[in-house]
Amino acid sequence: MSATTAAVEFDADSSRVRLDANLEAEIAGYFSARCGGIDAGESDIHEGLRFLAERGLVGASELPTQAATVRSVAASCMSSAFALWAQVMVITYLDRAESAELRARASLLRDGTLAGSTAMAGAFQDADGFRPLDVTYRRDGDDLIIDGVIRWASNLRPDGFIMVLGARDTDGNRVIVAVPSDADGLTVRPFLDLLALGGTASSSLELSDVRVPASWIVTESFDTFVDSVRPTFLLLQSAFCLGLVDAALASVATHIDRAYDGFRDEYAALLSELDELSGRHSRLLTSAPAKRDLIEIRLGGAALAQAAVALESRVVGGAGYLANSPTARRLREAAFLPIQSPTEGHLRWQLAALAS
Ligand SMILES: Cc1cc2nc3c(=O)[nH]c(=O)nc-3n(C[C@H](O)[C@H](O)[C@H](O)COP(=O)(O)OP(=O)(O)OC[C@H]3O[C@@H](n4cnc5c(N)ncnc54)[C@H](O)[C@@H]3O)c2cc1C
């Protein structure tokens, strides 16, 4: 199949931008069949990225198309949607890099040849004034020498990835750099068992005297760069929150007839909240959003996902408590949303700071 970018349209019934119905069905079929194996860490999550790449859906030029894809994948497999988010973010960083060499490498991520790892939690925390970066750099001629520990990063594919991260020098200057997985001094620590997202190749890394040539510096205009990628970062995270809500509420719909009647009001309230958030999300995808709107949609999406999976669990009952049931998987996946950077604490702190 050739890599053409799929068009999206606004669906007034669900207040959201959607991919073509046939493509959505194809995505649902593909990822539903593989999600159990990915969740168990037994299947290769990157095959899904290649499946999407063949359809022009990895690093699509239009943000609404990319968001509709992330949401659609998340409704079947949250781990795959998270991997897609990471891949798209690294493409977004490389597309904006000042170095032509880095911009050229984005095509290797668009076609799924290389994985993209966004180790940018620290950069966002630093840019927002929440917590300073603890990865450091010093200059050696035109090169930078990087040291420190990345506590978490994903898409650490053993056969190759490009990681993008921020670093600070002793004078407080900050840069964003890209590092290939085979760089001398870069060590990926062993993968550990996780509550969910165990198939996302997530771990921590050490950087010890890692040499970054000038051509691998993404930018030295740190704050401007973080601000420029923030809408994509947060709106795609919100998309996978909403995809999880779609799946949980679809499951409620199939079980509600045999459940306690009192759950119907709660179900109706969550559907209405989903409609409202979807409408806001769709508008933000096609505008120049304010920081506050981005924070609110990300916080709202995570909270709604947690409420939706909690209702799903009560409505489905004991069958949802089987460890490998989709309901149990979604409960575990939703627990990730408030601790994914920007964490709920970070976002709430930011909202309070904007208000004062
Ligand atoms: C499976 C998995 C995959 C991940 N993948 C990635 C990835 O690909 N890329 C990436 O960048 N990150 C990734 N992360 C990290 C994630 O985005 C968060 O940064 C991380 O989960 C936060 O946990 P922490 O232990 O670092 O907590 P901390 O950041 O230390 O936070 C713990 C608590 O303290 C609060 N806190 C921290 N600092 C302050 C402060 N200065 N003032 C007030 N409160 C504060 C936080 O809000 C939070 O409530 C991943 C995490 C997991 C679990």
The ligand as a Tripos MOL2 file, in Angstrom:
@<TRIPOS>MOLECULE
LIG
   53    58     1     0     0
SMALL
NO_CHARGES

@<TRIPOS>ATOM
      1 C1          5.5190    3.5430   31.4530 C.3       1 LIG1
      2 C2          6.0940    4.9150   31.4380 C.ar      1 LIG1
      3 C3          6.5650    5.4370   30.2620 C.ar      1 LIG1
      4 C4          7.1010    6.7170   30.2210 C.ar      1 LIG1
      5 N1          7.5700    7.2060   29.0400 N.ar      1 LIG1
      6 C5          8.0930    8.4550   28.9940 C.ar      1 LIG1
      7 C6          8.5750    8.9920   27.7690 C.ar      1 LIG1
      8 O1          8.5430    8.3500   26.7160 O.2       1 LIG1
      9 N2          9.0970   10.2320   27.7890 N.ar      1 LIG1
     10 C7          9.1630   10.9840   28.9480 C.ar      1 LIG1
     11 O2          9.6550   12.1200   28.8840 O.2       1 LIG1
     12 N3          8.7040   10.5080   30.1090 N.ar      1 LIG1
     13 C8          8.1720    9.2630   30.1540 C.ar      1 LIG1
     14 N4          7.7070    8.7710   31.3360 N.ar      1 LIG1
     15 C9          7.8240    9.5930   32.5620 C.3       1 LIG1
     16 C10         6.5210   10.3000   32.8220 C.3       1 LIG1
     17 O3          6.1790   11.1110   31.7110 O.3       1 LIG1
     18 C11         6.6570   11.1210   34.0990 C.3       1 LIG1
     19 O4          7.6990   12.0330   33.9850 O.3       1 LIG1
     20 C12         6.9070   10.2490   35.2650 C.3       1 LIG1
     21 O5          5.9610    9.1950   35.2940 O.3       1 LIG1
     22 C13         6.7540   11.0540   36.5360 C.3       1 LIG1
     23 O6          7.1590   10.1720   37.5530 O.3       1 LIG1
     24 P1          8.4390   10.4630   38.4420 P.3       1 LIG1
     25 O7          8.6900    9.2610   39.2460 O.co2     1 LIG1
     26 O8          9.5370   10.9720   37.6100 O.co2     1 LIG1
     27 O9          7.8060   11.5110   39.3680 O.3       1 LIG1
     28 P2          8.1210   13.0020   39.6560 P.3       1 LIG1
     29 O10         8.2610   13.8080   38.3850 O.co2     1 LIG1
     30 O11         9.2230   13.0830   40.6330 O.co2     1 LIG1
     31 O12         6.7470   13.4250   40.3120 O.3       1 LIG1
     32 C14         6.1960   12.8000   41.4940 C.3       1 LIG1
     33 C15         5.1580   13.7400   42.0540 C.3       1 LIG1
     34 O13         5.8110   14.9360   42.5350 O.3       1 LIG1
     35 C16         5.2800   16.0610   41.8720 C.3       1 LIG1
     36 N5          6.3880   17.0180   41.6740 N.ar      1 LIG1
     37 C17         7.5280   16.7990   41.0090 C.ar      1 LIG1
     38 N6          8.2930   17.9200   41.0220 N.ar      1 LIG1
     39 C18         7.6160   18.8460   41.7240 C.ar      1 LIG1
     40 C19         7.8610   20.2030   42.0730 C.ar      1 LIG1
     41 N7          9.0080   20.8170   41.7260 N.pl3     1 LIG1
     42 N8          6.9160   20.8670   42.7760 N.ar      1 LIG1
     43 C20         5.7750   20.2500   43.1520 C.ar      1 LIG1
     44 N9          5.4790   18.9680   42.8470 N.ar      1 LIG1
     45 C21         6.3910   18.2750   42.1500 C.ar      1 LIG1
     46 C22         4.6920   15.5320   40.5570 C.3       1 LIG1
     47 O14         3.6850   16.3700   40.0080 O.3       1 LIG1
     48 C23         4.1320   14.2030   41.0180 C.3       1 LIG1
     49 O15         2.8800   14.4190   41.6200 O.3       1 LIG1
     50 C24         7.1570    7.4930   31.4050 C.ar      1 LIG1
     51 C25         6.6830    6.9670   32.6140 C.ar      1 LIG1
     52 C26         6.1590    5.6910   32.6440 C.ar      1 LIG1
     53 C27         5.6340    5.1560   33.9480 C.3       1 LIG1
@<TRIPOS>BOND
     1     1     2 1
     2     2     3 ar
     3     2    52 ar
     4     3     4 ar
     5     4     5 ar
     6     4    50 ar
     7     5     6 ar
     8     6     7 ar
     9     6    13 1
    10     7     8 2
    11     7     9 ar
    12     9    10 ar
    13    10    11 2
    14    10    12 ar
    15    12    13 ar
    16    13    14 ar
    17    14    15 1
    18    14    50 ar
    19    15    16 1
    20    16    17 1
    21    16    18 1
    22    18    19 1
    23    18    20 1
    24    20    21 1
    25    20    22 1
    26    22    23 1
    27    23    24 1
    28    24    25 2
    29    24    26 1
    30    24    27 1
    31    27    28 1
    32    28    29 2
    33    28    30 1
    34    28    31 1
    35    31    32 1
    36    32    33 1
    37    33    34 1
    38    33    48 1
    39    34    35 1
    40    35    36 1
    41    35    46 1
    42    36    37 ar
    43    36    45 ar
    44    37    38 ar
    45    38    39 ar
    46    39    40 ar
    47    39    45 ar
    48    40    41 1
    49    40    42 ar
    50    42    43 ar
    51    43    44 ar
    52    44    45 ar
    53    46    47 1
    54    46    48 1
    55    48    49 1
    56    50    51 ar
    57    51    52 ar
    58    52    53 1
@<TRIPOS>SUBSTRUCTURE
     1 LIG1         1 GROUP 0 **** ****
